[in-house]
Amino acid sequence: MSMLLDRAPGFGVYIHWPFCAAKCPYCDFNSHVRHQPVDQDRFASAFEAELATMRQRTGPREVTSIFLGGGTPSLMKPETVARVLDAVAKNWTVPDGIEVTLEANPSSVEAERFRGYRAAGVNRVSLGVQALNDKDLRFLGRLHNVEEALHAIGLAREIFPRLSFDLIYARPGQTPDAWQAELEQAIGHAADHLSLYQLTIEEGTPFHALHAAKKFIIPDNDAAADLYALTQEITTAHGLPAYEISNHARPGAESRHNLTYWRYGEYVGVGPGAHGRFVENGRRTVTIAERMPETWANLVEAKGHGVTGGEILTRSEEADEFLLMGLRLAEGIDLSRYEAFSGRGLSSARLSALQGEGLVAPIGNARLRATPAGMIVLDAVVADLAR
């Protein structure tokens, strides 16, 4: 059955492996480079301890997906992955065959390690390919070349039932023709899922300073919007339509874990810098862990968890987050669920105005979605509806 037909929000477990071989200049995720070997045994023990603490907080649950993200989880030994997955199963009910995803970089891929991950229970891999030409891979600070990327894709297709990979577009000097050729090449190699992100300049990254100093120029908003439209056209024509702004899949191959975020389900976040959102004592609670890996491990060893921040959301905060996440999806949002969160319906005057501008559209009487034009200015649409 397609995941889009089974719309249960789900209960996911996210594990953050914070280490990378090198820091990419566009990346603002919580990732750290260490020049000494990481003590994987220590971190596996810390994950086990924090998972046990989270189980005390959530109570018994049935897990719908597990995601090992980072950082670069493909730097983990298969034994470390096996310990973490065993710990999840020790704390909650984990049905057979649920989606278990591991993010991997092509430069840290070895067939033996991939087979070890598969034996540990991983059944879906998400590869950080990012570009299919060597010049742009160097610009993006990636450690792999195209040949290694294609080798990693081939291995993943052979070993795992499901595969996704990421590409970044709207790169400096990228023409629509060049992007079309690259995207069609990618689709030729893709199994069933592609994540396609526009290059954005995030504060605090090396690219932010370089861009401000005019060392490179990225396509302006109009050119980026044209590339976005072209992306939708090509992926749809090849049977990989967008089910979320940046994510494309053959029907039934959508990422179950990411759907849990966008459908505003619950998830536990474990590891340095991980966030969680789950219902505790009837209220949706946010947890935020210490970002520095060694400090996080010290905290877990001292008190069983590394959570240093968080809050209990108000009903209106829940409603706003539900809108912000759900309107990213092609399936849109269930209006009755919005009312349950907020205690009120969306303003019919604002809905009419946005519909008149062609930015949102109803799906029957029960659901609302952003149109392709609305997706491009989604933050503004959400801000308008949430007022």
C-alpha positions in Angstrom: 0.0 0.0 0.0 1.3 3.5 -0.8 2.4 5.4 2.3 0.2 8.3 1.0 -2.9 6.1 1.4 -1.9 5.1 5.0 -1.8 8.6 6.5 -1.1 7.6 10.2 1.5 10.1 11.4 3.6 7.5 13.1 6.2 7.3 15.9 9.8 7.5 14.6 13.2 7.2 16.3 16.0 9.4 15.1 19.7 8.7 16.0 22.2 11.4 15.3 25.8 10.3 14.5 27.6 13.7 14.7 31.0 12.9 13.0 32.2 13.6 9.5 35.5 13.1 7.6 35.3 16.8 6.5 32.9 19.6 7.0 31.0 20.7 3.8 31.0 24.5 3.2 27.2 24.7 2.7 26.3 22.5 5.8 24.8 23.9 8.9 23.9 20.5 10.5 25.5 19.5 13.8 28.5 17.7 12.4 32.1 17.6 13.7 35.4 16.5 12.4 37.8 14.5 14.7 41.4 13.8 13.8 41.6 11.0 16.3 39.6 7.8 15.9 36.1 8.2 17.6 35.5 5.9 20.6 32.5 4.1 19.0 32.0 1.8 22.0 31.6 4.8 24.2 29.0 6.5 21.9 27.1 3.2 21.4 26.8 2.9 25.2 25.6 6.5 25.4 23.0 5.9 22.7 21.8 2.9 24.7 21.5 4.9 27.9 19.7 7.8 26.3 17.3 5.5 24.5 16.4 3.9 27.8 15.7 7.3 29.3 13.5 8.3 26.4 11.5 5.1 26.8 10.8 6.1 30.4 9.4 9.4 29.0 7.3 8.0 26.1 6.0 4.8 27.6 5.4 1.8 25.5 5.0 2.6 21.8 5.1 0.9 18.4 7.9 2.3 16.2 7.0 3.0 12.6 10.5 4.0 11.4 14.2 4.4 12.5 16.6 6.9 10.9 20.3 7.1 11.5 21.3 10.6 10.3 24.3 12.9 10.8 27.0 13.8 10.3 28.0 10.7 8.4 26.5 7.5 9.9 28.4 5.4 7.3 31.5 6.1 9.4 29.9 3.9 12.1 31.0 0.3 12.4 28.3 -2.2 11.6 28.6 -3.4 15.2 27.8 0.1 16.4 24.7 0.3 14.2 23.6 -3.2 15.4 23.9 -2.1 19.0 21.8 1.0 18.5 19.1 -0.9 16.6 19.0 -3.6 19.2 18.6 -0.9 21.9 15.6 0.6 20.0 14.0 -2.9 19.9 14.7 -3.4 23.6 12.8 -0.2 24.5 9.8 -0.2 22.2 7.9 -2.6 19.9 9.6 -2.7 16.5 7.5 -4.6 14.0 9.4 -6.7 11.3 10.1 -4.9 8.1 9.6 -1.3 9.2 11.8 1.3 7.4 15.3 1.6 8.9 17.3 4.2 7.0 21.0 5.0 7.2 22.6 8.1 5.6 25.8 7.4 3.8 28.5 9.4 1.9 29.9 7.8 -1.3 33.4 8.5 -0.1 32.9 6.4 3.1 31.2 3.4 1.3 32.7 0.0 1.5 30.8 -3.1 0.2 31.7 -5.0 3.4 30.4 -2.3 5.6 27.2 -2.0 3.6 26.6 -5.7 3.9 27.2 -5.3 7.7 24.6 -2.6 7.9 22.1 -4.8 6.0 22.8 -7.7 8.4 22.3 -5.3 11.4 18.8 -4.4 10.1 19.2 -1.4 7.8 16.9 -1.7 4.8 17.1 1.7 3.2 20.1 3.9 2.4 20.1 7.6 1.7 23.3 8.6 -0.2 24.7 12.2 -0.1 25.6 12.3 -3.8 24.9 16.1 -4.3 26.2 16.5 -7.9 27.0 14.3 -10.9 30.0 16.4 -12.1 33.4 16.5 -10.5 33.8 20.3 -10.8 30.7 21.0 -8.8 31.5 18.2 -6.3 34.8 20.0 -5.6 33.0 23.3 -5.2 30.6 21.7 -2.7 33.5 20.4 -0.7 32.6 16.7 -1.2 35.3 14.0 -0.8 34.0 11.8 -3.6 34.0 12.1 -7.4 31.3 11.0 -9.8 32.8 7.6 -10.4 32.8 6.9 -6.6 29.2 8.2 -6.4 28.0 5.9 -9.2 29.9 2.9 -7.6 28.2 3.6 -4.2 24.7 3.8 -5.9 25.3 0.5 -7.7 26.4 -1.2 -4.4 23.4 0.2 -2.5 21.0 -1.0 -5.2 22.5 -4.5 -4.9 22.5 -4.7 -1.1 19.5 -2.7 0.1 15.8 -3.1 -0.8 15.4 0.7 -0.9 17.7 3.5 -1.9 17.5 7.3 -2.1 20.1 9.9 -2.9 20.4 13.7 -2.7 21.3 16.2 -5.3 21.8 20.0 -4.8 20.7 22.3 -7.6 20.7 26.0 -8.4 24.5 25.9 -8.2 26.6 28.8 -9.5 26.3 29.0 -13.3 24.0 26.0 -13.6 21.8 26.3 -16.7 18.4 24.7 -17.1 19.8 22.4 -19.9 22.7 21.3 -17.7 20.4 20.6 -14.7 18.0 18.7 -17.0 20.8 16.4 -18.3 22.1 15.8 -14.8 18.6 15.1 -13.3 17.8 12.7 -16.1 21.1 10.9 -15.5 20.3 10.7 -11.8 16.8 9.3 -12.5 18.5 6.6 -14.6 20.5 5.5 -11.6 17.8 6.1 -8.9 15.9 3.2 -7.5 12.7 4.8 -6.1 13.4 8.0 -4.3 15.3 11.3 -4.9 15.8 14.3 -2.6 16.5 17.5 -4.7 17.4 20.6 -2.7 18.1 24.1 -3.9 21.5 25.4 -2.8 20.8 27.8 0.1 23.3 30.0 1.8 23.1 29.4 5.6 24.4 31.8 8.2 27.6 30.6 10.0 28.8 28.4 7.1 31.9 29.0 5.0 29.7 29.6 2.0 27.9 32.4 3.8 31.2 34.4 4.0 32.3 33.5 0.5 28.9 34.5 -1.0 28.9 37.8 0.9 32.4 38.5 -0.5 30.9 37.8 -4.0 33.4 34.9 -4.5 30.5 33.1 -6.2 27.0 33.9 -7.4 24.0 31.6 -7.2 20.9 31.9 -9.5 18.5 34.7 -8.5 15.0 33.9 -7.2 13.4 33.9 -10.7 16.1 31.5 -12.1 15.8 29.3 -9.1 12.0 29.2 -9.5 12.5 28.2 -13.1 14.8 25.4 -12.0 12.3 24.3 -9.4 9.5 24.1 -12.1 11.8 22.2 -14.4 12.6 19.8 -11.6 8.8 19.1 -11.0 8.2 18.6 -14.8 11.1 16.1 -15.3 10.6 14.0 -12.2 6.8 13.8 -12.8 7.4 12.7 -16.5 9.7 9.9 -15.2 7.3 8.6 -12.6 8.9 10.2 -9.5 6.5 13.1 -8.7 7.1 15.3 -5.7 5.3 14.2 -2.6 7.0 17.0 -0.6 8.7 20.2 -1.7 12.1 18.6 -2.2 11.3 14.9 -2.2 10.3 12.7 -5.1 9.3 9.1 -5.1 7.6 6.3 -7.0 4.2 5.9 -5.4 4.7 3.6 -2.3 8.4 4.5 -1.9 8.0 7.7 0.1 10.3 8.0 3.1 8.1 6.8 6.0 10.4 8.5 8.5 10.3 11.9 6.9 6.5 11.6 6.4 6.3 11.3 10.2 7.9 14.8 10.5 5.7 16.3 7.8 2.5 14.7 9.0 3.3 16.0 12.5 3.7 12.6 14.1 5.9 11.9 17.1 9.5 11.1 17.2 12.3 10.6 19.7 15.7 12.2 19.0 18.8 10.6 20.4 22.4 11.8 20.1 24.3 15.1 20.1 22.1 18.0 18.9 19.1 15.7 18.2 15.6 17.1 18.5 12.5 15.1 19.6 8.8 15.8 19.6 6.5 13.5 21.4 3.4 13.5 23.6 4.2 13.2 27.3 1.5 13.5 29.9 -1.0 14.6 27.2 1.2 17.5 25.9 3.5 17.7 23.0 7.0 18.1 24.4 10.2 19.2 22.5 13.6 17.8 23.5 16.9 19.3 22.3 20.2 17.6 23.1 23.6 19.1 23.8 25.4 19.7 20.4 29.0 19.0 21.3 29.6 15.2 21.0 32.0 14.7 23.9 30.0 17.0 26.2 26.8 15.1 25.3 28.5 11.8 26.1 29.6 13.2 29.5 26.1 14.3 30.3 24.6 10.9 29.3 27.2 9.1 31.5 26.3 11.4 34.4 22.5 11.4 34.2 21.3 9.0 31.5 20.6 11.7 28.9 22.1 14.7 27.1 18.9 16.8 26.8 19.7 20.4 27.6 16.8 22.2 26.2 13.1 21.9 25.2 9.7 23.1 25.9 6.0 22.1 26.1 4.2 23.5 23.1 0.9 25.5 23.5 -2.0 24.5 21.3 -1.4 27.4 19.0 2.3 26.5 18.6 1.2 23.0 17.7 -1.3 24.2 15.2 1.3 26.5 13.6 3.9 23.7 13.3 1.3 21.3 11.9 0.5 23.9 9.2 4.2 24.6 8.4 5.1 20.9 8.1 1.9 19.6 6.5 1.6 22.1 3.7 5.0 21.0 2.4 3.3 17.7 1.3 1.5 17.3 -2.0 -1.3 15.5 0.1 -1.8 18.7 2.1 -3.3 18.8 5.6 -6.4 17.4 7.2 -8.4 20.5 8.2 -10.2 18.8 11.1 -6.8 17.9 12.6 -5.8 21.6 12.4 -9.0 22.5 14.3 -8.2 19.8 16.9 -4.8 21.5 17.5 -5.9 25.1 17.4 -9.4 25.0 18.7 -10.6 26.9 15.6 -10.8 26.6 11.9 -8.6 28.5 9.4 -9.9 32.0 8.5 -12.3 31.6 5.5 -11.4 35.2 4.4 -7.7 34.4 4.3 -8.3 31.0 2.6 -10.4 32.7 -0.1 -7.7 35.4 -0.7 -5.0 32.7 -1.0 -7.2 30.6 -3.3 -7.9 33.6 -5.4 -4.1 34.2 -5.8 -3.7 30.5 -6.8 -1.5 29.7 -3.8 -3.7 27.1 -2.0 -6.4 24.7 -3.2 -9.0 22.5 -1.4 -8.9 18.7 -1.8 -12.6 17.8 -1.4 -14.1 19.4 1.8 -11.6 17.8 4.2 -8.1 18.8 3.1 -6.1 21.8 1.9 -2.9 21.8 -0.1 -0.4 24.4 -1.4 -0.4 24.7 -5.2 2.9 24.5 -7.1 3.0 28.3 -7.1 2.2 28.3 -3.3 5.1 25.8 -2.6 7.6 28.4 -3.9 6.4 31.0 -1.4 5.3 28.5 1.3 6.7 30.4 4.3 4.5 33.5 3.3 1.4 31.3 2.8 1.8 29.7 6.2 2.5 33.0 7.9 -0.7 34.4 6.3 -2.9 31.4 7.4 -1.4 31.2 10.9 -2.2 34.8 11.8 
